[in-house]
Amino acid sequence: MNALVTGGGGFLGRYLVEQLVARGDRVRVLGRGSYPELDALGVETVCGNVADRQTAVEACRGVDVVFHAAAISGIGGPWDLYYRTNTQGTRHVVEGCLAHGVGRLVYTSSPSVTFDGTDQRGVDESAPYPTQWLAHYPHSKALAEQHVLESSGRQGLLCCALRPHLIWGPRDRHLIPRLLARARSGRLRRVGDGTNLIDMVYVENAAAAHLLAADALVPGSVVAGRAYFISQGEPVNCWQWIDAILALAGLPPVKRAISFSSARRVGAAMETVYRLLRLKSEPPMTRFLAAQLATSHYFDITRAKEDFGYRVGVSTEEGMRRLGAALAK
């Protein structure tokens, strides 16, 4: 098939592109840079941003399926930064699909669209959106997800949304590098009592889930119009997992700690300071980050298994081995 991957030069996007190429699909990437490694695979690259309506709409011309993985992530910054790319950009992609008769759209959402700052233990997709938001990123993603799911069935377009949680693995340029940088600078502290359980997903499994979902988006499919949590299927202790990643990089485990309530107060204060001073960098702590690090959040992935056959192809143990090998290079 002819596939468009927005954000195809990013962490998840690149694995998506590689899996599509490996099975013989023709791939176009919409991204903000140039990607020699994708050029070598014979991938067509369109340089641009989904926030630009004309670019996003035109990129959808002549394709059968769109994987919309492009997004701005973060815990700080102005609302417009997230809304322009995550919400408006997604609307542009949907518009492009409708304008050019694209049959399928798989949207990369986030479990944080249901996160209200409290524990989530084994919740499924019936979990509601929060009534109040702790950060602009999940709010903008939730608005985008709603638009995608509401668009399913319009003019023959079938859509679904995947919510992969804490994507990790080799070539990650965000989660793990930031974690290691904080550890090396002595700024990493355990938040909470250290007993919280979390879900995460190895990047190749997250990419494979997107392909499975796309293949299942056929007329009459139960996948159309639905959202799906995606993970390794077995929650891990958040801080034991962090210590294991640090060990792969030859770093000691986290020793220092701060209570959840204290971290939340610090985060609220920092949000205020950064907003008043209009600082562009991210605060080292926010209320959202404190809650993410201290609470349990793991999910029931039964729906993904039953509706489109999602399975964990790369175990957590094997994924950690591959990550360790990459960090050793």
C-alpha positions as CSV (number, residue, x, y, z in Angstrom):
1,M,0.0,0.0,0.0
2,N,1.0,3.7,-0.2
3,A,1.5,5.0,3.3
4,L,2.1,8.5,4.7
5,V,3.9,8.7,8.1
6,T,3.8,12.2,9.7
7,G,6.7,12.6,12.0
8,G,8.4,9.8,10.2
9,G,11.9,11.1,11.1
10,G,11.1,10.9,14.8
11,F,11.6,8.1,17.3
12,L,8.4,6.1,16.8
13,G,8.0,7.3,13.2
14,R,11.3,6.0,12.0
15,Y,10.5,2.5,13.3
16,L,7.1,2.7,11.6
17,V,8.7,3.6,8.3
18,E,11.2,0.8,8.6
19,Q,8.5,-1.8,9.3
20,L,6.4,-0.6,6.4
21,V,9.3,-0.7,4.0
22,A,10.4,-4.1,5.3
23,R,7.0,-5.6,4.3
24,G,7.0,-3.9,0.9
25,D,4.8,-0.9,1.3
26,R,5.6,2.4,-0.4
27,V,6.2,5.2,2.1
28,R,6.1,9.0,2.2
29,V,7.3,10.9,5.2
30,L,6.1,14.3,6.3
31,G,8.7,15.8,8.7
32,R,10.5,19.0,9.6
33,G,14.0,17.9,8.5
34,S,16.0,15.9,6.1
35,Y,16.6,12.2,6.8
36,P,19.4,10.6,4.9
37,E,18.8,7.2,6.6
38,L,15.2,7.3,5.2
39,D,16.4,8.4,1.8
40,A,18.6,5.3,1.7
41,L,15.4,3.2,2.2
42,G,13.8,4.7,-0.9
43,V,11.3,6.8,1.2
44,E,9.8,9.9,-0.3
45,T,10.3,12.9,2.1
46,V,8.1,16.0,2.2
47,C,9.7,18.7,4.4
48,G,7.1,20.6,6.3
49,N,5.0,20.8,9.4
50,V,1.4,19.5,10.0
51,A,0.7,22.9,11.5
52,D,0.8,24.3,8.0
53,R,-2.6,23.4,6.5
54,Q,-1.6,23.3,2.8
55,T,1.5,21.2,3.4
56,A,-0.5,18.7,5.6
57,V,-3.4,18.4,3.2
58,E,-1.2,18.0,0.1
59,A,1.0,15.3,1.8
60,C,-2.1,13.1,1.9
61,R,-2.5,13.0,-1.9
62,G,-2.3,9.6,-3.4
63,V,-1.9,7.5,-0.3
64,D,-4.1,4.7,1.1
65,V,-3.3,5.0,4.8
66,V,-2.0,7.8,7.0
67,F,-0.1,7.1,10.2
68,H,-0.2,10.4,12.1
69,A,2.6,10.3,14.6
70,A,3.8,13.9,14.4
71,A,3.4,15.9,17.7
72,I,4.9,18.3,20.1
73,S,5.5,16.8,23.5
74,G,6.6,18.4,26.7
75,I,5.6,19.5,30.2
76,G,6.0,23.3,29.7
77,G,5.5,26.1,27.3
78,P,2.5,28.1,26.0
79,W,-0.8,26.5,25.0
80,D,-0.5,27.7,21.5
81,L,2.7,25.7,21.0
82,Y,0.8,22.5,21.6
83,Y,-2.6,23.4,20.2
84,R,-1.1,24.6,16.8
85,T,0.7,21.3,16.1
86,N,-1.1,18.6,18.1
87,T,-4.7,19.8,17.7
88,Q,-4.8,22.0,14.6
89,G,-2.2,19.9,12.9
90,T,-4.3,16.8,13.4
91,R,-7.4,18.6,12.0
92,H,-5.3,19.4,8.9
93,V,-4.3,15.7,8.5
94,V,-7.9,14.6,8.7
95,E,-8.9,17.3,6.2
96,G,-6.2,16.0,3.9
97,C,-7.5,12.4,4.2
98,L,-11.0,13.6,3.3
99,A,-9.9,15.8,0.5
100,H,-7.9,13.0,-1.2
101,G,-10.0,10.0,-0.5
102,V,-7.6,8.3,2.0
103,G,-9.3,5.2,3.4
104,R,-7.5,4.7,6.7
105,L,-6.0,6.9,9.4
106,V,-4.2,5.7,12.5
107,Y,-3.5,8.4,15.0
108,T,-0.8,8.2,17.7
109,S,-2.4,9.4,20.8
110,S,-1.3,9.1,24.5
111,P,-2.6,7.4,27.6
112,S,-2.1,10.8,29.3
113,V,-5.4,11.9,27.6
114,T,-7.2,10.1,30.5
115,F,-4.8,11.1,33.3
116,D,-6.1,13.3,36.0
117,G,-3.2,13.1,38.4
118,T,-4.4,10.1,40.4
119,D,-3.6,6.4,40.2
120,Q,-4.8,4.5,37.2
121,R,-4.6,0.7,37.9
122,G,-5.6,-1.6,35.1
123,V,-8.0,0.9,33.5
124,D,-9.5,0.2,30.1
125,E,-10.6,2.5,27.3
126,S,-13.8,3.4,29.1
127,A,-11.8,5.8,31.3
128,P,-13.1,9.3,30.6
129,Y,-11.1,12.4,29.7
130,P,-10.3,14.5,32.7
131,T,-12.4,17.6,33.6
132,Q,-9.3,19.5,34.5
133,W,-5.9,19.3,32.8
134,L,-2.5,19.4,34.5
135,A,-0.6,20.2,31.3
136,H,-1.1,21.4,27.7
137,Y,0.3,18.3,26.0
138,P,-2.4,15.8,27.1
139,H,-5.2,18.4,26.6
140,S,-4.1,19.1,23.1
141,K,-3.7,15.4,22.3
142,A,-7.2,14.7,23.7
143,L,-8.8,17.3,21.5
144,A,-7.0,15.8,18.5
145,E,-8.0,12.2,19.5
146,Q,-11.6,13.2,19.8
147,H,-11.6,14.8,16.4
148,V,-10.0,11.7,14.8
149,L,-12.5,9.3,16.3
150,E,-15.5,11.6,15.4
151,S,-14.2,11.7,11.8
152,S,-14.3,7.9,11.4
153,G,-16.9,7.0,8.9
154,R,-17.0,10.3,7.1
155,Q,-16.6,9.9,3.3
156,G,-15.3,6.4,3.7
157,L,-12.5,7.3,6.0
158,L,-11.9,4.8,8.8
159,C,-9.9,6.0,11.9
160,C,-8.6,4.7,15.1
161,A,-6.3,6.0,17.9
162,L,-3.5,4.2,19.6
163,R,-2.3,5.2,23.1
164,P,1.2,3.7,23.5
165,H,2.6,4.4,27.0
166,L,6.2,5.5,27.6
167,I,7.8,4.4,24.4
168,W,11.4,3.4,24.9
169,G,14.3,1.7,23.1
170,P,17.4,2.4,21.0
171,R,17.5,5.8,19.1
172,D,15.3,7.5,21.6
173,R,16.2,11.2,21.7
174,H,13.9,12.3,24.5
175,L,12.9,10.1,27.4
176,I,16.0,8.2,28.1
177,P,18.6,10.9,27.2
178,R,16.8,13.3,29.6
179,L,16.7,10.7,32.3
180,L,20.4,10.0,32.0
181,A,21.2,13.7,31.8
182,R,19.4,14.4,35.1
183,A,21.1,11.4,36.7
184,R,24.6,12.6,35.6
185,S,23.9,16.1,36.9
186,G,22.7,14.9,40.3
187,R,19.2,16.3,39.7
188,L,17.3,13.0,39.6
189,R,15.2,12.3,42.6
190,R,12.6,9.7,43.3
191,V,9.1,11.2,43.6
192,G,6.8,9.5,46.1
193,D,7.3,6.3,48.0
194,G,8.8,4.3,45.1
195,T,6.1,1.7,45.0
196,N,4.1,3.0,42.0
197,L,3.6,0.6,39.0
198,I,3.6,1.9,35.4
199,D,3.1,0.6,31.9
200,M,5.6,1.2,29.1
201,V,6.1,-0.2,25.6
202,Y,9.2,-1.1,23.6
203,V,9.3,1.0,20.4
204,E,9.2,-1.9,17.9
205,N,6.1,-3.2,19.6
206,A,4.4,0.2,19.5
207,A,5.2,0.5,15.7
208,A,3.9,-3.0,15.0
209,A,0.6,-2.1,16.8
210,H,0.1,0.7,14.3
211,L,0.5,-1.6,11.4
212,L,-1.9,-4.2,12.9
213,A,-4.5,-1.5,13.6
214,A,-4.2,-0.1,10.0
215,D,-4.6,-3.6,8.5
216,A,-7.7,-4.1,10.6
217,L,-9.4,-0.9,9.5
218,V,-11.7,-2.4,6.9
219,P,-15.4,-1.8,6.3
220,G,-17.4,-3.2,9.2
221,S,-14.4,-3.5,11.5
222,V,-14.8,-2.9,15.2
223,V,-11.5,-1.0,15.2
224,A,-13.0,2.0,13.4
225,G,-13.8,4.9,15.7
226,R,-12.0,3.3,18.7
227,A,-9.0,4.2,20.9
228,Y,-6.6,1.6,22.2
229,F,-4.1,1.4,25.0
230,I,-0.8,-0.1,24.0
231,S,1.9,-1.4,26.4
232,Q,4.2,-4.4,27.2
233,G,1.2,-5.9,29.0
234,E,3.0,-6.2,32.3
235,P,3.4,-3.2,34.6
236,V,6.8,-2.6,36.2
237,N,7.9,-0.7,39.3
238,C,8.6,2.8,38.0
239,W,11.8,3.4,40.1
240,Q,13.2,-0.1,39.8
241,W,12.9,0.2,36.0
242,I,14.6,3.7,36.1
243,D,17.4,2.2,38.2
244,A,17.8,-0.6,35.6
245,I,18.1,1.9,32.8
246,L,20.7,3.9,34.8
247,A,22.6,0.6,35.4
248,L,22.7,0.0,31.6
249,A,24.5,3.4,31.3
250,G,26.9,2.6,34.2
251,L,25.1,5.0,36.6
252,P,24.2,4.4,40.2
253,P,20.6,3.9,41.3
254,V,18.5,6.9,42.5
255,K,19.2,7.6,46.1
256,R,17.6,11.0,46.9
257,A,13.8,11.3,47.2
258,I,11.1,13.9,47.6
259,S,7.5,13.3,48.6
260,F,4.7,13.6,46.1
261,S,3.1,16.5,47.9
262,S,6.3,18.4,48.1
263,A,7.1,17.7,44.4
264,R,3.6,18.9,43.5
265,R,4.0,22.1,45.4
266,V,7.4,22.7,43.8
267,G,6.0,22.0,40.4
268,A,3.1,24.5,40.9
269,A,5.5,27.2,42.0
270,M,7.8,26.6,39.0
271,E,4.9,26.6,36.6
272,T,4.0,30.1,37.9
273,V,7.5,31.4,37.7
274,Y,8.1,30.2,34.2
275,R,4.8,31.5,33.0
276,L,5.3,35.0,34.6
277,L,8.8,35.3,33.2
278,R,7.8,33.7,29.9
279,L,10.7,31.3,30.0
280,K,10.8,29.1,26.9
281,S,12.7,26.2,28.5
282,E,10.8,23.5,30.4
283,P,10.5,23.7,34.2
284,P,12.5,20.9,35.9
285,M,9.3,20.0,37.8
286,T,5.6,20.5,37.2
287,R,2.4,19.2,38.8
288,F,1.9,16.9,35.8
289,L,5.4,15.5,36.0
290,A,5.2,15.0,39.8
291,A,2.0,13.0,39.4
292,Q,3.4,10.9,36.5
293,L,6.4,10.0,38.6
294,A,4.6,9.2,41.8
295,T,1.3,7.6,40.8
296,S,0.6,4.2,39.3
297,H,-0.7,4.2,35.8
298,Y,-1.1,0.9,33.9
299,F,-3.7,-0.2,31.5
300,D,-5.8,-3.1,30.3
301,I,-4.8,-3.9,26.7
302,T,-7.4,-6.6,26.1
303,R,-9.2,-4.6,23.5
304,A,-6.1,-4.2,21.3
305,K,-5.4,-8.0,21.6
306,E,-8.9,-8.9,20.7
307,D,-9.7,-6.3,18.0
308,F,-6.6,-6.4,15.9
309,G,-4.3,-9.1,17.3
310,Y,-1.8,-7.0,19.2
311,R,0.9,-9.1,20.8
312,V,4.2,-8.2,22.6
313,G,6.7,-9.3,20.0
314,V,9.8,-8.0,21.8
315,S,9.9,-8.8,25.5
316,T,10.9,-6.3,28.1
317,E,14.0,-8.3,28.9
318,E,15.1,-8.4,25.2
319,G,14.3,-4.8,24.8
320,M,16.5,-3.9,27.7
321,R,19.3,-6.0,26.3
322,R,19.0,-4.1,23.0
323,L,18.9,-0.7,24.8
324,G,22.0,-1.6,26.8
325,A,23.8,-2.5,23.6
326,A,22.8,0.8,22.0
327,L,23.9,2.8,25.1
328,A,27.3,1.0,25.1
329,K,28.1,2.3,21.6
